[in-house]
Amino acid sequence: MSRARQPPLVTGISPKEGAAWTKVTIRGENLGTGPADLIGLSICGHNCLLTAEWMSASKIVCRVGPAKDDKGEIIVTTKSGGLGTSTVSFKLLRPERIGILDQSAVWVDEMNYYDMRTNRNKGISPLSLRPSNPLGIDIDKGKIPQKDIEQVFPGMSGDFTSENFSATWYLIENHAGSSFEQLKVAASNLKKQATKKNEGSLAYVKGGLSTFFEAQDALAAIHQKLESDGTERVEGSMTQRLENILNRASETADTLFQEVLGRKDKADSTRNALNVLQRFKFLFNLPLNIERNIQKGDYDVVINDYEKAKSLFGNTEVPVFKKVYAEVETRITALRSLLLEKLLQTPSTLHDQKRYIRYLSDLHAPGDPAWQCIDAQHKWILQLMMNCRNEFISGQRVGVGALDLEGDTRSSALGRLSHTASLKRGGSLRTPRSSTWHFETPQQVQFVEKLSDVVIGQLPNFWKLWISYVNGSLFSETGEKSGQVEKSKKNARQRQNDFKKMIEELTHRLVKLIRGAILPTTLPQQELSFYGGWENKAEISGAWHTQIIHTVRACYEALLALEIPNDLLQVIQDLLLDLRVHCLMITLLHTTEDVKRLAEKEDWVVDNEGITSLPSQFEQCVVQMLQSFKEPLEIKPGEINVLQLDQVQDQAAELSVSIMKVFVNCLEKLSAKTDGHIDAAPSSIAVDLSSPDRFTNVQESFSPTSEQRLLIILSNCHYLERRTFLNLADHFEKHGFTGTEKITRASVDAVRELDRKLFEAYIERRADPIAGSLEPGIYAGYFDWRDCQTPTGVRNYLKEALVNIITVHAEVFTVSKDLVPRVLSKIVESVADEMCRLMQCVSSFSKNGALQARLELCALRDAIAAYLNTESNASFKLALDALPLLQSGADKKLLEELLNKFKSSMQLQLTCFQPSSVQPIKR
């Protein structure tokens, strides 16, 4: 029984690696007994039996197929030994794709031909197939500018395909931030790439050795055959025929490949064109991208792309590049015009203005866009101010304008500045604003508020724009554009005076417009036609002047907060001073008119002190006027006290005195006022006083007589002198008025003069009838002092005189208890003087006549003793001295009895002449 054969064992293979279709030699043991015994051969999983050539039991030659696995074993299968094993492995190399005209040691399957045209993602020229990252590590672009590198490496390049390639440049540009360890890894990668390239070339040679040897063997055999035949150079010989065949084959090959080569050349040119388009697609697409980005408003992208294109192709000599770049410049010129138009467009925000200025600066626009913007804003603000005036002058803002002012504009600028300080008009002069207040606001007040809103809304941004222009922040917030910043600062220094004139023009325009509306007399005649035109508008009161001052002050404070120099705002301070003075004078004049109208409010109802409400109303009116001065007299920073100006002091004092005198004149007119309904007799007053019911009727329908008017006004005059004028003097001093002594002195003089006139008029009306009735009463019934009977009592004429005096007392007491002594003293003085005159005119008295005269004089004197003064006592003394003395005690006793009888019978009537705590009845 024969011993079984061992399974095949592969112990070696040469070469150990190679590309597909590489010819290899396999060595081992028990590889088969013959070609028929070999039934299987696989390398890296690919069946290579078709190409296998069995040489011996220890050697097999074959070609490696295109296996799926890169590395695998060599398995031999024989009939005699079965499935074998392997102690070695073969590495299959994946070759790069081979073009149709590239050299190859093996046949290339045309089905795997790589068509550059059909693969659009990889359809680029061979130049673009160079590795983008030859070092094989992460690219870390540095921040070193390109110009600085060019200065350090003149004439060199960082492109590794360039003849002037500089490795240092390349490393600085692409790997400035790479660590040393990463650079070591990059060096190792370069070595591997070089080794791989060398090994690839060696493999190519190794793979073609067998073919070369076979061709060499064939050529050697042919050469030997030709030498043996001797026909190497004979015409028609095999060699000659072979040469002819080879020549025809060459011509045929040229014919066959002519079209292919032409297409190759065309494809190369197309690929080169595509490569140029791909490589410089940024430039070729830039005109269209500029238009799209402009439409989207991405001006930053446009500027960055333009700067990049300018640095790359600004000085190019390539015609196609010059043509495209010219198109780019055309679009950039249009963009400059568009941005300049947007910059000069009004209204616009400060942010947009800065943005457009930076864009134009980055695009190197001609001129100075920042100054152009400042000039345009200046003209626009001036136009806004004039438009505001024209709207009010033409009457376009009668009702709706007022609503716009309050609801829209005032909430934006002035409302933000004055929300913490409300308008102070002082006391009850600040009337509640009704729902129609907007329509009642004077046009001039609306205009000043609207004009202030325009200035406050526009001038701050205008000033901030200038400040940004001065410090260079228009072009760079961080200072990276130092060249533009320095240029901006230089231009700003040159135009500083021009901008100062702009601010002066704006403030002067503001002041002149307000003066034209409020203080037209302070403008020259030639400027009134331009700034005036308010003659048809209603005159405004002092309270509205106060609001105007408040508005102008808020405007001034807003401008002062911008740190605008004080000399540029001095003209507003001057305006404020004039407005404050004007408000002071207008308020005083209007108060004078208000005081004149107080006479219409006199109701003749007196209080317990005999005073009507008129002095209180007058005092309240003046106090409210002084309270309304709080705003104009308030001294803000940088302002002066208007009351310290001599001219203002004199005018204010003069107008204040005028107010006092006007009120005194009102009282005088009231005293002279006649009333047709007053026709009651004086005695009726006493009747009224004796009946509370009837007095109630009088109170309900009270219409004072002319004498009662005099008394009431006398009482008011006394109150004015004693209380009102002193209180007003304190108020004047509290509000800073100077010359209050002059005002008080003039007021007191005027009221005293009125008091004197009225008192004389009243005494004349009341004393003369009483004194005039004495003489007829004495001589009634042909009474004769020389022939009369023994006295039985006081005669009726004296009682009537006392009743008339009591009537005057009642009349005065009803109005003011304080006036009673003054009035009755004067009445008694007049009566006493008349009695003295009458007694002195009597030539002689009989005994009874002397007793009767002494009785009546003593009765009168004792009845009105409480109101006797020096003159009255002197008159009674002279009258008694004119009478004969009483000789007998009986006469004296009779005189005393008759006096007591008189006092007893007239006790009720004479009680009014006694001191009493009874208060006057309030009407």
MIMIDO-872101 format. One record per residue (C-alpha): x, z, y. Coordinates in steps of 0.1 Angstrom, whole numbers, plus 5000, padded with zeros to 4 digits. Layout:
BEGIN
      X      Z      Y
      X      Z      Y
...
END
This chain:
BEGIN
      X      Z      Y
   5000   5000   5000
   5016   4988   5033
   5022   5013   5062
   4996   5009   5092
   5011   4995   5124
   5014   5018   5155
   4991   5011   5185
   5007   4992   5214
   5028   5013   5239
   5038   4999   5273
   5069   5015   5286
   5078   4993   5316
   5066   4966   5340
   5085   4945   5365
   5079   4944   5393
   5060   4977   5396
   5039   4965   5425
   5028   4933   5440
   4999   4913   5454
   4972   4896   5433
   4985   4867   5411
   5020   4882   5411
   5038   4873   5378
   5049   4904   5360
   5069   4911   5328
   5055   4938   5305
   5078   4956   5281
   5070   4981   5253
   5066   4986   5216
   5041   4971   5191
   5029   4946   5216
   5016   4924   5187
   5029   4902   5159
   5022   4870   5177
   5000   4852   5203
   4970   4854   5180
   4974   4891   5175
   4971   4898   5213
   4934   4902   5220
   4934   4921   5252
   4955   4928   5283
   4943   4946   5315
   4962   4957   5346
   4946   4981   5371
   4913   4974   5353
   4914   4936   5356
   4915   4914   5325
   4947   4894   5326
   4945   4879   5290
   4940   4844   5303
   4973   4844   5321
   4992   4864   5294
   5021   4847   5275
   5032   4866   5244
   5070   4865   5242
   5078   4890   5215
   5066   4923   5202
   5083   4940   5231
   5076   4915   5259
   5046   4899   5275
   5045   4878   5307
   5013   4874   5328
   4999   4873   5363
   4981   4902   5379
   4945   4895   5389
   4926   4907   5419
   4917   4941   5405
   4894   4966   5423
   4918   4995   5418
   4949   4997   5439
   4969   5014   5411
   4963   5016   5374
   4977   5015   5339
   4987   4985   5318
   4966   4985   5286
   4975   4961   5257
   4951   4956   5227
   4961   4939   5194
   4944   4932   5162
   4970   4950   5143
   4975   4981   5164
   4942   4983   5183
   4939   4998   5219
   4973   5008   5233
   4985   5032   5259
   5009   5030   5288
   5035   5054   5303
   5038   5034   5335
   5015   5021   5362
   5012   4991   5385
   5004   4993   5422
   4984   4964   5435
   4992   4955   5471
   4964   4943   5494
   4979   4913   5513
   4970   4904   5548
   4946   4875   5552
   4964   4842   5550
   4955   4813   5573
   4950   4778   5561
   4985   4768   5573
   5004   4800   5565
   5031   4801   5538
   5021   4816   5505
   5040   4820   5471
   5007   4819   5452
   4975   4798   5454
   4950   4811   5478
   4913   4809   5469
   4897   4788   5497
   4864   4807   5492
   4881   4837   5508
   4893   4818   5537
   4889   4839   5569
   4871   4818   5595
   4880   4831   5629
   4851   4812   5645
   4824   4827   5623
   4836   4863   5627
   4827   4868   5663
   4838   4904   5664
   4873   4894   5654
   4874   4859   5669
   4904   4865   5691
   4937   4849   5694
   4968   4861   5674
   4982   4877   5706
   4952   4900   5707
   4958   4911   5671
   4988   4931   5681
   4982   4968   5675
   4967   4986   5704
   4984   5018   5694
   5017   5010   5678
   5028   5047   5676
   4997   5057   5657
   4990   5089   5678
   4964   5097   5704
   4969   5080   5737
   4971   5104   5766
   4970   5085   5799
   4991   5102   5826
   4981   5105   5863
   5013   5090   5877
   5003   5061   5900
   5014   5026   5888
   5033   5020   5920
   5055   5050   5914
   5064   5038   5879
   5072   5003   5892
   5096   5018   5917
   5114   5038   5890
   5116   5009   5866
   5121   4978   5888
   5118   4945   5869
   5106   4962   5837
   5072   4963   5819
   5052   4987   5798
   5037   4959   5777
   5055   4959   5743
   5050   4922   5740
   5069   4915   5772
   5106   4904   5772
   5113   4932   5797
   5096   4959   5777
   5107   4994   5786
   5100   5021   5760
   5103   5049   5786
   5077   5032   5808
   5054   5029   5778
   5057   5065   5769
   5052   5077   5805
   5021   5055   5809
   5004   5062   5776
   5019   5094   5762
   5028   5115   5792
   5010   5145   5778
   5020   5142   5742
   5040   5170   5726
   5074   5166   5710
   5059   5171   5675
   5035   5142   5682
   5063   5120   5693
   5082   5128   5660
   5051   5118   5641
   5050   5085   5662
   5087   5078   5653
   5079   5083   5616
   5050   5059   5619
   5072   5032   5634
   5097   5036   5606
   5069   5032   5580
   5057   5001   5597
   5092   4986   5597
   5097   4995   5561
   5064   4980   5551
   5072   4948   5569
   5105   4945   5551
   5090   4953   5518
   5063   4927   5524
   5089   4900   5529
   5108   4911   5498
   5077   4911   5478
   5070   4876   5490
   5104   4865   5478
   5100   4883   5445
   5066   4868   5439
   5079   4833   5445
   5110   4836   5423
   5093   4824   5392
   5078   4794   5409
   5111   4786   5425
   5129   4788   5392
   5104   4766   5375
   5107   4740   5403
   5145   4743   5401
   5144   4738   5363
   5121   4708   5367
   5143   4692   5394
   5174   4699   5373
   5159   4682   5343
   5148   4652   5364
   5183   4650   5379
   5199   4651   5344
   5175   4624   5331
   5183   4602   5361
   5220   4605   5356
   5218   4598   5319
   5197   4567   5326
   5218   4556   5355
   5188   4546   5375
   5190   4571   5403
   5195   4545   5431
   5182   4514   5415
   5153   4497   5432
   5121   4502   5413
   5136   4530   5394
   5117   4562   5387
   5135   4579   5415
   5125   4552   5439
   5090   4553   5427
   5089   4590   5430
   5102   4588   5465
   5075   4563   5474
   5049   4585   5458
   5061   4615   5477
   5061   4595   5510
   5026   4583   5503
   5016   4618   5494
   5031   4630   5527
   5013   4603   5546
   4981   4610   5528
   4986   4648   5535
   4992   4640   5571
   4960   4619   5572
   4941   4646   5554
   4954   4674   5576
   4954   4654   5609
   4918   4664   5616
   4925   4699   5605
   4955   4702   5627
   4935   4688   5656
   4908   4712   5651
   4934   4739   5648
   4949   4729   5682
   4914   4728   5697
   4906   4761   5682
   4938   4776   5695
   4930   4763   5730
   4895   4777   5727
   4908   4810   5714
   4932   4811   5743
   4904   4804   5767
   4882   4831   5750
   4912   4854   5751
   4916   4848   5788
   4879   4854   5793
   4880   4885   5772
   4912   4898   5787
   4900   4891   5823
   4863   4895   5818
   4863   4922   5844
   4872   4897   5871
   4849   4869   5858
   4819   4893   5855
   4827   4911   5888
   4805   4889   5912
   4774   4894   5891
   4781   4931   5886
   4785   4935   5923
   4751   4920   5930
   4735   4941   5903
   4751   4974   5915
   4741   4966   5951
   4705   4962   5940
   4707   4995   5922
   4724   5012   5951
   4755   5020   5931
   4779   5014   5960
   4806   5037   5945
   4809   5015   5914
   4811   4984   5936
   4839   4999   5957
   4859   5011   5927
   4856   4977   5910
   4866   4959   5942
   4896   4982   5947
   4907   4975   5911
   4902   4937   5915
   4921   4937   5948
   4951   4955   5933
   4952   4931   5903
   4942   4898   5918
   4946   4902   5955
   4978   4882   5956
   4973   4860   5925
   4984   4823   5925
   4963   4813   5896
   4937   4789   5909
   4908   4801   5887
   4915   4837   5896
   4917   4828   5933
   4884   4810   5931
   4867   4840   5914
   4883   4865   5938
   4871   4845   5968
   4836   4848   5954
   4841   4885   5951
   4853   4887   5988
   4822   4868   5999
   4799   4894   5982
   4819   4923   5996
   4816   4908   6031
   4778   4907   6026
   4779   4943   6014
   4798   4954   6045
   4771   4938   6067
   4744   4955   6046
   4760   4989   6048
   4766   4986   6085
   4729   4977   6090
   4719   5007   6070
   4743   5029   6089
   4729   5018   6123
   4693   5020   6111
   4673   5049   6126
   4661   5074   6117
   4685   5084   6089
   4699   5117   6076
   4733   5130   6082
   4741   5128   6045
   4733   5091   6044
   4753   5084   6076
   4784   5101   6061
   4779   5082   6029
   4777   5048   6045
   4807   5055   6068
   4828   5064   6037
   4816   5032   6019
   4825   5011   6049
   4859   5028   6053
   4867   5023   6016
   4857   4986   6020
   4881   4983   6050
   4853   4972   6073
   4865   4960   6107
   4861   4982   6137
   4852   5019   6136
   4819   5023   6118
   4818   5061   6125
   4819   5055   6163
   4793   5027   6160
   4770   5052   6142
   4776   5078   6169
   4768   5053   6196
   4737   5041   6179
   4724   5077   6173
   4731   5085   6210
   4710   5055   6222
   4683   5063   6197
   4679   5099   6208
   4677   5088   6245
   4650   5063   6235
   4631   5089   6216
   4631   5112   6246
   4618   5084   6269
   4592   5073   6243
   4580   5109   6242
   4575   5109   6280
   4558   5075   6280
   4533   5085   6253
   4521   5114   6274
   4522   5095   6307
   4501   5067   6292
   4476   5092   6278
   4481   5084   6242
   4485   5121   6232
   4454   5137   6248
   4439   5153   6217
   4455   5140   6187
   4489   5145   6202
   4483   5182   6207
   4473   5185   6170
   4504   5165   6160
   4525   5188   6181
   4512   5220   6165
   4507   5208   6129
   4536   5185   6124
   4564   5186   6149
   4564   5222   6159
   4566   5234   6123
   4598   5214   6118
   4623   5223   6146
   4609   5246   6174
   4587   5265   6150
   4618   5275   6129
   4636   5287   6159
   4607   5306   6176
   4589   5321   6146
   4604   5355   6153
   4595   5355   6190
   4559   5350   6200
   4548   5340   6234
   4544   5371   6256
   4520   5367   6285
   4513   5403   6292
   4482   5424   6285
   4448   5409   6286
   4461   5377   6302
   4469   5366   6267
   4436   5352   6259
   4427   5346   6222
   4433   5311   6212
   4401   5294   6202
   4396   5266   6177
   4399   5241   6207
   4431   5256   6220
   4451   5225   6210
   4429   5204   6233
   4432   5229   6262
   4469   5230   6262
   4482   5212   6293
   4499   5179   6288
   4531   5190   6305
   4534   5220   6281
   4528   5197   6251
   4554   5173   6264
   4581   5200   6269
   4575   5213   6234
   4575   5178   6219
   4607   5169   6239
   4624   5201   6227
   4615   5193   6192
   4631   5159   6195
   4663   5174   6209
   4665   5202   6184
   4657   5179   6155
   4682   5152   6164
   4710   5166   6185
   4724   5191   6158
   4730   5162   6133
   4745   5141   6161
   4769   5170   6170
   4778   5176   6133
   4785   5139   6129
   4809   5141   6157
   4826   5172   6143
   4830   5155   6110
   4845   5125   6128
   4869   5148   6146
   4882   5167   6116
   4882   5137   6093
   4857   5151   6067
   4837   5119   6071
   4862   5102   6049
   4874   5130   6026
   4861   5164   6018
   4893   5173   5998
   4919   5155   6019
   4929   5129   5993
   4926   5101   6018
   4950   5114   6043
   4956   5080   6059
   4920   5075   6068
   4917   5111   6080
   4946   5108   6104
   4933   5075   6117
   4899   5092   6123
   4914   5121   6141
   4934   5097   6163
   4903   5077   6172
   4884   5109   6179
   4910   5121   6203
   4909   5088   6221
   4870   5089   6224
   4866   5126   6232
   4858   5119   6268
   4833   5092   6258
   4815   5116   6235
   4814   5143   6262
   4797   5118   6285
   4772   5111   6257
   4763   5148   6254
   4761   5151   6292
   4738   5122   6294
   4715   5137   6267
   4713   5171   6284
   4708   5156   6318
   4681   5133   6304
   4664   5164   6288
   4666   5184   6321
   4654   5155   6343
   4624   5148   6321
   4614   5184   6322
   4620   5186   6359
   4599   5154   6364
   4570   5171   6345
   4573   5206   6359
   4595   5206   6390
   4592   5171   6405
   4602   5184   6439
   4637   5192   6426
   4644   5155   6417
   4657   5129   6442
   4630   5104   6453
   4647   5075   6435
   4645   5093   6402
   4608   5103   6404
   4596   5068   6394
   4617   5070   6362
   4612   5107   6353
   4580   5115   6372
   4545   5102   6369
   4527   5135   6362
   4507   5135   6395
   4474   5128   6377
   4478   5157   6353
   4462   5191   6358
   4483   5218   6375
   4496   5244   6350
   4493   5282   6355
   4520   5308   6354
   4512   5317   6318
   4519   5281   6307
   4551   5282   6327
   4561   5313   6306
   4556   5293   6275
   4577   5264   6289
   4605   5289   6297
   4603   5302   6261
   4605   5267   6247
   4634   5257   6269
   4652   5289   6260
   4647   5283   6223
   4661   5248   6228
   4691   5261   6247
   4698   5288   6220
   4696   5262   6193
   4722   5240   6210
   4744   5270   6218
   4744   5279   6181
   4761   5245   6174
   4791   5257   6195
   4786   5230   6221
   4808   5239   6251
   4790   5259   6278
   4800   5235   6305
   4779   5208   6288
   4749   5231   6286
   4752   5245   6321
   4726   5220   6334
   4701   5235   6310
   4709   5270   6324
   4703   5257   6359
   4670   5243   6348
   4661   5277   6333
   4669   5294   6365
   4647   5270   6385
   4619   5274   6359
   4620   5312   6361
   4619   5312   6399
   4591   5286   6399
   4572   5306   6373
   4576   5337   6394
   4563   5320   6426
   4535   5301   6409
   4523   5333   6392
   4523   5352   6425
   4504   5324   6442
   4479   5321   6414
   4475   5359   6414
   4467   5356   6451
   4439   5332   6443
   4427   5355   6415
   4426   5384   6439
   4405   5364   6464
   4379   5359   6437
   4377   5396   6429
   4353   5401   6458
   4327   5382   6437
   4330   5409   6410
   4321   5438   6433
   4290   5455   6418
   4289   5484   6444
   4285   5510   6415
   4306   5540   6425
   4320   5566   6401
   4322   5604   6407
   4350   5599   6432
   4331   5573   6452
   4352   5544   6439
   4339   5511   6426
   4356   5491   6399
   4372   5468   6425
   4404   5488   6431
   4409   5492   6393
   4404   5455   6388
   4429   5447   6415
   4455   5471   6400
   4449   5456   6366
   4453   5421   6379
   4486   5429   6396
   4499   5448   6365
   4490   5420   6342
   4508   5397   6366
   4539   5419   6364
   4537   5420   6326
   4535   5382   6325
   4569   5383   6343
   4586   5397   6312
   4597   5363   6299
   4610   5348   6332
   4626   5381   6344
   4642   5387   6310
   4680   5382   6313
   4694   5363   6283
   4731   5359   6277
   4746   5337   6304
   4716   5341   6327
   4714   5359   6360
   4687   5382   6374
   4665   5360   6396
   4655   5390   6416
   4691   5395   6427
   4689   5362   6447
   4683   5369   6483
   4659   5340   6489
   4639   5348   6457
   4638   5385   6468
   4624   5376   6502
   4598   5351   6488
   4587   5375   6461
   4583   5404   6485
   4565   5382   6510
   4541   5369   6483
   4535   5404   6469
   4526   5416   6504
   4504   5386   6507
   4486   5397   6476
   4480   5431   6490
   4468   5418   6523
   4445   5393   6506
   4428   5421   6488
   4425   5441   6520
   4409   5410   6536
   4385   5408   6506
   4374   5444   6514
   4369   5435   6550
   4348   5405   6542
   4327   5426   6518
   4321   5451   6546
   4309   5423   6569
   4287   5407   6543
   4250   5407   6552
   4222   5412   6528
   4186   5401   6537
   4172   5425   6512
   4184   5455   6531
   4157   5467   6556
   4149   5502   6546
   4150   5529   6572
   4177   5555   6572
   4152   5583   6566
   4142   5568   6534
   4175   5578   6519
   4166   5615   6524
   4133   5609   6507
   4150   5592   6478
   4174   5621   6475
   4146   5646   6473
   4131   5630   6443
   4151   5624   6411
   4125   5600   6398
   4127   5579   6429
   4165   5581   6429
   4165   5567   6394
   4145   5537   6407
   4170   5533   6434
   4199   5534   6409
   4183   5508   6387
   4178   5483   6415
   4206   5493   6438
   4213   5471   6468
   4235   5490   6493
   4228   5488   6530
   4255   5476   6554
   4263   5513   6563
   4266   5521   6526
   4289   5491   6521
   4311   5505   6549
   4312   5539   6532
   4320   5524   6498
   4348   5503   6512
   4361   5532   6531
   4362   5552   6499
   4380   5523   6482
   4405   5521   6510
   4412   5558   6508
   4418   5553   6470
   4440   5523   6475
   4462   5543   6499
   4463   5574   6479
   4466   5560   6443
   4466   5523   6438
   4494   5512   6460
   4516   5541   6448
   4510   5531   6412
   4517   5494   6419
   4550   5504   6436
   4560   5522   6404
   4551   5490   6384
   4571   5468   6408
   4601   5490   6405
   4598   5492   6367
   4599   5454   6365
   4630   5451   6387
   4614   5441   6420
   4634   5451   6450
   4619   5459   6484
   4590   5479   6470
   4591   5501   6500
   4585   5472   6522
   4556   5460   6500
   4541   5495   6500
   4545   5500   6537
   4529   5467   6546
   4501   5474   6522
   4494   5509   6535
   4495   5496   6571
   4470   5469   6563
   4446   5492   6545
   4449   5519   6572
   4440   5493   6599
   4410   5482   6579
   4400   5519   6573
   4402   5525   6611
   4380   5495   6619
   4355   5503   6592
   4353   5540   6601
   4348   5532   6638
   4321   5507   6629
   4303   5533   6607
   4306   5561   6633
   4293   5537   6659
   4263   5528   6638
   4255   5564   6629
   4267   5585   6658
   4254   5565   6687
   4217   5567   6677
   4219   5604   6671
   4237   5611   6704
   4215   5586   6722
   4183   5604   6710
   4194   5637   6725
   4187   5630   6762
   4152   5615   6756
   4144   5644   6733
   4156   5670   6758
   4135   5657   6787
   4105   5647   6766
   4072   5659   6783
   4089   5660   6817
   4109   5690   6807
   4128   5706   6836
   4155   5732   6832
   4146   5747   6865
   4110   5753   6857
   4103   5761   6821
   4085   5788   6801
   4101   5815   6781
   4118   5800   6749
   4098   5804   6717
   4122   5785   6695
   4144   5755   6691
   4127   5723   6703
   4120   5694   6679
   4146   5670   6694
   4173   5692   6681
   4157   5695   6647
   4154   5657   6646
   4191   5654   6655
   4200   5678   6627
   4178   5659   6603
   4196   5627   6613
   4229   5644   6608
   4217   5656   6574
   4207   5620   6566
   4242   5608   6574
   4256   5637   6553
   4234   5627   6524
   4244   5590   6528
   4281   5599   6528
   4279   5625   6501
   4261   5600   6478
   4291   5577   6481
   4321   5601   6483
   4322   5638   6488
   4357   5634   6503
   4344   5614   6532
   4319   5640   6543
   4341   5662   6564
   4357   5632   6581
   4325   5615   6589
   4305   5645   6599
   4333   5659   6620
   4332   5626   6640
   4294   5627   6642
   4294   5663   6653
   4321   5655   6678
   4300   5627   6693
   4269   5650   6694
   4288   5678   6710
   4303   5656   6736
   4269   5642   6744
   4254   5678   6747
   4283   5688   6769
   4277   5658   6792
   4240   5666   6794
   4245   5702   6802
   4271   5694   6828
   4248   5669   6844
   4221   5696   6850
   4223   5707   6886
   4208   5742   6881
   4191   5763   6854
   4163   5788   6857
   4165   5820   6837
   4143   5806   6810
   4160   5772   6812
   4194   5788   6808
   4181   5808   6778
   4166   5777   6762
   4198   5757   6767
   4220   5784   6753
   4196   5789   6723
   4197   5752   6715
   4235   5749   6719
   4241   5780   6698
   4217   5768   6671
   4233   5734   6670
   4268   5749   6670
   4260   5774   6643
   4242   5748   6621
   4272   5724   6620
   4299   5750   6623
   4315   5738   6591
   4324   5704   6607
   4335   5715   6641
   4370   5704   6652
   4390   5711   6682
   4373   5685   6703
   4338   5697   6692
   4346   5733   6700
   4359   5723   6734
   4328   5704   6741
   4305   5733   6731
   4326   5757   6752
   4324   5734   6782
   4286   5731   6777
   4281   5769   6774
   4303   5775   6804
   4280   5752   6824
   4251   5776   6817
   4244   5808   6836
   4253   5840   6818
   4226   5861   6803
   4222   5892   6824
   4198   5914   6805
   4200   5928   6770
   4164   5917   6764
   4175   5881   6768
   4204   5885   6744
   4181   5901   6719
   4155   5874   6723
   4183   5848   6718
   4194   5864   6686
   4159   5867   6673
   4152   5831   6680
   4184   5820   6664
   4176   5839   6633
   4141   5825   6633
   4156   5790   6635
   4181   5796   6607
   4154   5810   6585
   4130   5781   6591
   4157   5755   6586
   4175   5772   6558
   4168   5745   6532
   4179   5717   6556
   4210   5736   6567
   4221   5743   6532
   4238   5709   6530
   4262   5719   6557
   4275   5748   6536
   4304   5745   6511
   4290   5736   6477
   4303   5726   6442
   4276   5700   6437
   4291   5668   6426
   4279   5635   6441
   4253   5617   6422
   4268   5588   6402
   4250   5556   6407
END
